[in-house]
Amino acid sequence: MAIEGPLKELGIHDVFQLLDLSRKTGALRVTSELRHNEGTIYFDNGVVVSAEIRSNPHPLGALLLRTGKITEADLERARDMQQRHGDKRRLGEILVALGVITKGEVERQVRFQIEEVVFEVMSWNEGYFSFAEQSESKVPTEVTVRIPVEALLMEGARRIDEWSRIENRIPHVGVVPSLAPPPEGGGGELDLLPPEWEVLALIDGERSVRGLATELGRSDFEVAKTLFGLESAGVIVLVDPGTAKRGQPSAAGELVELAAKAERALLAKDLDAARAAAEQAGNMQPHDATVHLLLGRIHLAQGHASAAAEELRRALRLDPLLAAAHRQLGFALVSMGRFGEAVQSWDHWERLARTPEEEAQRADVHRAREAARVFAHG
């Protein structure tokens, strides 16, 4: 039986309770046109077991890599076992078997991933939901994590209450913190907790709330709470890039400037600065395919092929006709040893390359594609 309707008629909390009480197994899809976003939460007998969201996907491998739990070599080895050697185990299971991470840590990261999606969706008060029943075997999970709906509802309510307290200073996750000027005459020693020091150490006037959370592998909510406390203590100042003052560029103009700044830094091989500017642009406009293309190019220049492929695929989900993304994805895939996929990506590029900029790349792509064909069949 399908369960669907607008969230204005049946709130998302009520939907969760209904699926919990009726012990449903299947996928709950929630869409928001206002946010240009869609989240999917998977249930097994009324318990949440997996979740994903379009605006901020957290593939397990990328999440473990970003938080320093595994290395890129570990991730590529596990993926190679899946793709080349036909290992049917989940990525998390393979990483545990390789001894690079514990089962408990994988479960902790997966739980974090699920909770962040659920709490994001719980904050929506408009949109449309639909639930489709399906067998347990079709529910995508990396490891066995089961989260009771009641626990999620209680934590979600607590977060909403906390957000209402800090939203006047942090209205969204694109807000950018920077260090406050030192007080006249100097100040005393800072008495901060370890999580506060971790956040403070990464504040550079470029990373947003979302950027800091991603870098630390922590939730937007926890980082926002920490920043609110630091701002209240006068340690940092918070700036909303989307609030343009008179005489300053608009948010759209600021996005263009950030992208241009990232391009200049990339050209100068200042890759950290390029990535910081591009990530800030991505936080301001997460649905701009060209920003994800730019991030993919930067990751590729840094030698992070897996992260580059992730950003480039995100760009292509937003704009499948973006020729440059197909071209760059081919090079990322080659760096990962996935030669057959690289050839396919360049074949797509061949059909789309029409601009003078892309035409100028034709000879290089053809040479790379022929080499990749040799390795793919070698």
N, C-alpha and C positions, 0 to 999 in steps of 0.2 A: 504494500500500500504506500503510495507517495504522500508525503506531507510537505506542503508548500504554502507560501503566502508572503505578503509584505510585512516587514518588521514593525510597521506602524500598527498593525492589527494584533500581532503576537510577538512580543519582545523576545530578543535572543535568549535571555535568561529563562523564559518560559519554555522556549524550544528545547533548550538543554535539559530542563527538568522533565519534559515530556518524553524525551528519548531515554533518559535515565529510568524513569518509572516504568516505561513499557519495554525496557531491556532490548532496545533495538540494535541491530548490527547493520552497518552500511555507511554511506557518506553523506554528510551534511554540507551543502554548498551554500555559501552566503556571498551575495554580490552587492556592491555599492557603486552606483553610477556617480554619485557625488565625489567619491574618493578614487574612482577609476580602479577599483580593487576587487579582489575575489579571494576568499579563503575557503579551504575545504578541511573539515574535521572528520576523522574516521572513528566510528564507534564499534565496539565488540560487546554485545550483550549489555549495552547501556554504559559501558566504560570507555573513556577516550584512550585510543591507542596510537594515533598518528595525526599529524596536521601539517598543512602547507599553505602558503599565502603568496600571491602573485608579486606584491610590491617588495617583499623582503625575503626571498627564498633562502632557506638555511640547509642546503644539502649537507648531510652528516660529514662527508669527507672534508668539504670546505670549512665547516664549522670547527672540526678538530684541528685542521691545519692552521686556521686563523688564530685559534686560542693556544697554539704551541703544544698541543697534546701529541701530535705526530709530525713527522717531517714530510716534505713533498715526495721524497723517495719512498717513504712508507706508503703513501697514498697511491702512487703510481704502481708500486709492486702489487698492492691489493687489487687495483683496477685491472692490472694486467692478468692476474689470476682469474678474474671474472670474464674478461673479454677474449683473451687469447687461449686460455686453458679451459674455459667452460666451467669454471667453479660456480656452482649454483648457490653457494652460501651468500648471505647478506654481507655487505661491506663491513659492517661492525663486527660480525662474527669472524671474518677473515683477519681483520686487524688484531682481534683478541688472540686468535690462533697463532699469528705471527709473533706474538709476545711484545708488540710495540705499545699496547695500552691494555688496561684491565677492563673486564666486563662491567664492573661498577662504574668506571669513568665514562664508558660509552653510554650506559643507561642514564647517567646524570646529564650528559650532553643532550641526549635524545629527549629527555624529560623537559629540559630547558627549552629546546626547540619547540616542542608541542605547546608548552605553557605560553610562550611568547605569541604564538599564532592565536591561541584561544583568547588570551587577554586583549589582543588587538581587535579581534572580531567582536568580543563582548562590549567594546566601547562604541560600537556602531548602533545608532538608534534609527537609522533609515536604511533602506535597501530591500532585498528580497532573499528569502531562504527556500531551499528545497532539499528534501531528504529522500534518498533512494536506497532501499534495502538491497543488500548484496551479501554473498557468502563470505565467511570469515577469511577464506583463502585469498580473496581479492583485496583485502585491506593491506596497504603497503606499510611495512614496519621494518626497521633495521635491527632492532632487538625487542625483546618482550618488555614493554613499559605499559603499565595500566594505571590510569589516573581516574579516580572516582569523580564524577561530576560535582558532587557536593563540595569536595575540596576546592575545585576550580571556581565554583560560584562564590565561595567564601573569600578566597584570595582575590578574585576579580572585583568583588564589592569593596574590599579593603583598598585596592589600588585606585578604583574610581574615586573613593573618598579622599585618598592622598593626593591624587591628581588635582582634584578641585581646590586643594589648599595651595598648590604650587603653580597652577596654570596661569596665574596673573604674571608670573615671572618667566615661566617656561611654557608658552602656549602650544608648542609643537617641537618635534625632535630635530628640526632644522636650526634651532637656536645655537649660536656659537659662543662659547665662553672664552675669555682671555684673562690673563693675570691683571689684577688691579695694581695701580701705581703704588709704590711703597709709601707708607705714612710719613709725614714730616717728622724729622727727628728720629726716624727708625722705629721699629716695632719690636715687640717681644717675640719669643720663640713660638712657632706654631705648634699647637697641641692637637694633632690630628690622628685619627684612626688609620690603620693600614689601608683599608679600601679607599679612604679619602686621599692618602698619599699617592695611590696608584692612579687615580683619576687626575690629580693635580699634576703629576709628572708628564702626562700626555697633552695637557692643555697648551696649545700653540697659537691660538687666535684663528686657526683655520678649521680644525675638526669641530663638527657639530656634536650635539648630544648623540645622534645616531652613529656618527663616525667614531666617537669615543667608545660607545657600547660595543660596536663591531670589533674594534681593536682589542678591547679587554675581554671579549667573550661574555659580557654581562648584559642584562636586560636594559632596554631604554629607560624603564621605570626606575630601576636601582640607580643608574647613572644620573638621571634627572634629580632624584632625591638628594644624592650626594652633592650635585652642583648647587641645588637650592640652599643646602646648608653652608657650602663654601661662600656663596654669594651673600647670604645673610651675615656671615662673619666678616665680610669685607675683603675676603681673599681674592675673589674674582669678580669680573663684571660680565653680564650676559647681553648679547646683541642679537636681535632678530633680523637676519638678512632680508626678510621679506617686507619689513616695515621701512619704506623709503621716506627719508626726511626731505624737506624742501631743498632743492639744489643738489640732491644726491640722485644717482641713477635709479631707475625702477628695478623691481625684482628681476624682470626679464633682461634688462640691461646688465644687471649684476651677474646673472647667469652666463651671459655672453662673455663678460669680462673674466669670469672665473675659468671658463673654457679656454679663452685666449691665454690666460696666465699659465694654465696647465700645458698648453701647446708650446709656449715659449720655454718653459722649464724643461719639457721633454726634448726640445731641440737643443737646449744647452746641456742635456744629459744630467740635469738636477732632478733625478727621478723621484726622490722623496717629496720635493716641493711640488712636482707635477702631480703626483698621486694625491697629495693633500688638497690641492685646488680642485682636482677632478672629483674627489669624493665629496667635497663641499657642494659642488655643482650637482652631483647626483642626489644629495640629500635635499636640495632645493627643488629638484625636478626629477624624481625617480623614474618617470615614464618617458624620458627623452632618450631615444635609441642612440643618438650621436654621443651622448655623455657616456653611455656604457661602452660604445665603440672606443672612445678615448681612454677609458679605464682599462679596457682590454689591451690596447696598444702599450700602455704604461706597464702593466703587469708583464707583458711579453718582453719589453725592454729590460725589466728587472730580472728576467729569467724565471718568472713564475708562470709557467705554461698552463698549469691546471687552473689557476685563478683567472688567467687571461681567457681561456676557453669558456669559463663560466660567465664572465662579463659579456663576451662576444655572443654567446648563445642567448643571453638575456636581451641584447640589442636586437637580435634577429627575431625573437619572439614579439618584440614591439614593432619591428619593421622588417619583415622577411625579404624585402626588395633592396635592402641596404647592401650594395655590392661590396663596399670596402670591408664590412664585417665578415662576409663570406671569405674574402681574400685573407684577412688577418687570422681568421679561425683556421684556415688551412695551415698556416705557418705554426700556430699554436699546437695543432694536432700532430704535425711532424715532430715538433720538439718532444711530444709525449710518446712518440713511437707508433702512433696510430695512422699509418700511411694510407690505408684504404679509405678511411674517413676523410683524410686530408684531400685526397683526389676528388671525392664526392663534393666536398666544399668548394674546391676550385672549379669543378664542373658547373656548380650553381653560379659561381662568380662569372664564368665565361658567358653565360646567358644574360647576365645583368649588366656587365661592364659596358657602359655607353658614354660616360663622361670622359673628357680629355685626361683628367687625373687618373682614372682607372685604365684607360687605354695605354698610358705611359708605363703602366706596370705589367703589361701583357708579356713581354719577353721574359722578365724575371719569374712570373708565375708559371709560364710554360716550361721553363727549365726545371723549376722546383717540382712541378706536377709530374714530369717525365721521370725524374729521380725517385719520387715517391711511389710511382707505379712499379718501378724496378724492385724497390724494397718490399712493396706490398706482396709481390709475387715471388720474392726470393726465398 
